[in-house]
Amino acid sequence: MGEAGFAATVRRGGARAAGLAVFCSLLALPAAAQPVPFLPTATEACLAAAEDSGGREACIGRSADQCADTPDGSTTAGLGICFGTERDFWDVRLNQAYHTLLEIEKGNAAALAQSGSAAASPSEALQAMQRAWIAWRDAACAYEVSGWGGGTGGGPAGAECEMQVTGRQALSLEARIKRATGP
């Protein structure tokens, strides 16, 4: 077998090996692509049944816990997805509450200005508070992750921290809206 024949055989074998590797990786895709089963229903049901702020706060993580109790949710990656998905649920609520409260506080600021009050603008105070809260959340959860010493549990721990902290802030802003608008 000459040099050209050997090179052609290696190329054909290499192409077969590469083709086999691609084929095998495609076989694994359906298993790897299965979504971690997260539904917010447990958290939503808990919130609907909660009678006070303590009861509402106990709802944070309910759906993530159900998600983590599934085979795909109980892996390190799955836990991160479960906690991260519920964090996203709370983040949507937080943003809705923030924007609603900001509009309320802009109205309060206008009323204060019309009355000649020298009080700080409630809308500007809300914006400053929220910016400071974001920095605090990031620092608090970075501290939580640091406790894992670079281990794989740091990802889920950070996502759980963000879920808990974001949930509490969302509930706090929602309670503020309720106080401002009545029952």
Protein Blocks (a to p, Z undefined) as FASTA:
>chain_A
ZZklmmmmmmmmmmmmmmmmmmmmmmmmmmmmpccdddfklmmmmmmmpmbfklmmmmgo
klmmmmmmpmklmpmklmmmmmmmmmmmmmmmmmmmmmmmmmmmmmmmmmmmmnopabdc
fklmmmmmmmmmmmmmmmmmmmmmmmnnopaklmmmmmmmmmmmmmmmmmmmmmmmmmmn
oZZ
